[in-house]
Amino acid sequence: MAGAARRRDGHIAQERMLEEAMAAIAENGLASLTMSALAERLGTSGGHILYYFGSKDLLLLAALRWSEAALTEERKALLGRRIGAERKLDRFLELYLPRGPRDPRWMLWIELWARAPANEALRTAQEEMDLAWQQDLETLLAKGVAQGRFPDLDVPARASELLALLDGLSTRAVLGRATPGGPDPRPALEAARAAAQRLIGRA
């Protein structure tokens, strides 16, 4: 296929497969993503994709990991910035929440949650990615407490509570239910800010 990134041995790069999978999810939804449909987008065969990923579940997991890896780098950069803890927390909320309805990363998260109870590999992967967000939020909050920007608080508990709230807001936003009248994701961010203020507060 013209324009498709290929390895020197002629194989389409795995990253290209993940890019196209995410694009297809954003365009047409997760239910429409099949091996044959993805193969058609890439100009290859479904068998070729399965050669690299083994199953649709593993392809979806790889796509989510790939997407989360980029956000991990953004979080690490955020934690290292020389800005106030309140601004860091606000930016953290923006990174966590979906960009809008049909955000492919969040559509994958919802699918992963549904499949994880019956799939140990997916459940383990979910726990690992959740833990990364938890640890970075704890680091952010603990530093804010140490700097006197946040009041003394139970950092792990508050981080866990805030992330649980963000999961609920994100699910509503990605399903287009952030507001009763439409798909605007901004109310989810405003609700997240209000929740953070109530749970964490300021010193």
N, C-alpha and C positions, 0 to 999 in steps of 0.2 A: 504494500500500500504506500503510495507516495506520501512523504512527510512523516511516516511512522519511524520512530527511533528504533534502530536495529543494532544488535550486537555485531561484532565482526564475523561471527559464525552464522549470521543470517537470522538469528532469533530476535523477535521483538523484545525489547528490554522490559523487565518486570515492572519497572517504574512507570513505563508507558501504559502498561496494562492497568495499573492502579489508578493512574490519572484518568484513563478512559472510563474505568468503573465508577469513579467518583462523579465524573461529568454525566454519565448515563443516569446515575441515581438522582442527581440534581435536576436533570431534564425530565425524566419520565417516572421517577419513583423507584423504590427498591423492588417492588413486586415484578416490575418489567425487566429487571436485570437477570438475564439468563446467560449461560455460557455461549450459546449460539448467537445471541444478540450482541454480546460483547465481542465475540470473535468477528462478527460482521463489521463492527465499527473499526476493528483493528486490521482487517484484511487477512485474518488467519483462521485457524480452526479451533473449535471448542476443545479438542483433544490437546492442542498445543498449550492452551491456557491451563488445562488440568495437569499437564506435565509439570508445570511450575508450582501450582498451588494445591493440587490433589482433590479439592472439592470446592463447592460454592461457599460453604461455611468458612473454609480456610482463606479463600480469596477475600471475603468480606472482612475477616479478621485482619488480614494483611493490609487491606485498604485503610482500615481504622487505625492500625498501628502506624502506618505511613503518615496519615493525617495528624495523629497525636504527636508524632516525633517533631513535626514542624512547630506545634504549639509548645512542646517541651523546651525547645530552643528559645522561643519567645518569652516563656516564663523565666528561664534562667537569665536572659538579658534584662528582663524587668526587675528581678530581684537584685541585680547588680547596679541598677541605675541610682543616681544620687538625687532622688526626689523624695518628698514626704511619704510617710507610710499610708496616709489617707489616699493620696494619688495612686500609689502602687495598688492598693486594694481596689480602687475604682477600675483601674486598668485590668486587674485580675478578673473582675466580674465581666468585663467586656470580652476578654479572651475565652472565658468559660461558656458564656451564653451563645446560642446559635446566631448566625448572621441574619437569619430570617426564616420564613417558611421553606420547607424542603431543603434545609441545610443538610448536605449529604453526610457530614460527620455525625450530626445528631440523629439522622435517620438510621445510620449504622449502629449508634449506641442503643437506640430503642430496640432494634432487631437483636442486638447482642444480649440485652437484658432478657428478652423473651426466650432466647435459645439457651442461655447459660445454665439454668438449673439442670438441664438434661445433658450437658456437654462439659466434661471436666476441663478440657483444654480452653474452651471459651470462658468458663468461670474463672480459671486461673488468670487468663489474660485480662479479664475485667478487673479483677482484684489488683493486679499489678498497675494498670493504668489509673485506677481510682486512687491507689496509694500514692502515686506520683503527684497527683493534684493535691491530695491531703497534705503530704509532706511539704510541698512548696507553700501552701497556704499557711501552714503552721509556722514555717520559717518567716514568712512575711509578718504574721501577727506577733510572733515572739519578738521580732526586731522592733516592731512598733511599740510594744509594751516596754522594752528595754530603753527606748528613746523617749518614753513618756508621752508618746502620741496616742496610745490606747491605754485604757485603764487596766489594772491588774485583772487577769481573767484566766480561766481554764482553757488554755490555747487549744489542745486537741479536741475537747468537747465542742468549743465554739466553731472550730474549723469544720468538724463533722456535721454540725447542725446547719451551718451556712451552705455547705455543699449539697446536703439533702434538699434544702430549699431551692437551690439553683437547679437541681435536677428536675424538680417539679415545674418550675418556671420555664425551663428549657424545653421540656416535653410539650407544654402548651404552646410555646412560641413556634416550634418547628412544625406543629400540626395546624398552625394558623389560628390558634385560639388564644393569642395573647390578649386580645380585647374582644368583647362580644360582637363588635361591628366589623372586624376585619383582621388582616394578617400582620398589621404593623408590629414589629418586634420591640419597639422602643418602650412600651409599657412594662415589658419584662425586665428591662434594665433598670427602670425607675423603681420597680418593685424590689429588685435585688438590692439596690442602694438603700432603700428603706429598711429592708430586712437586716442588712449589714449594720446599719445605724442602731437598730434595736438590739441586735445580738452582741455587738462589739462596743459601740459607743465611742466617745472620745474622752481623753483624759482631761 
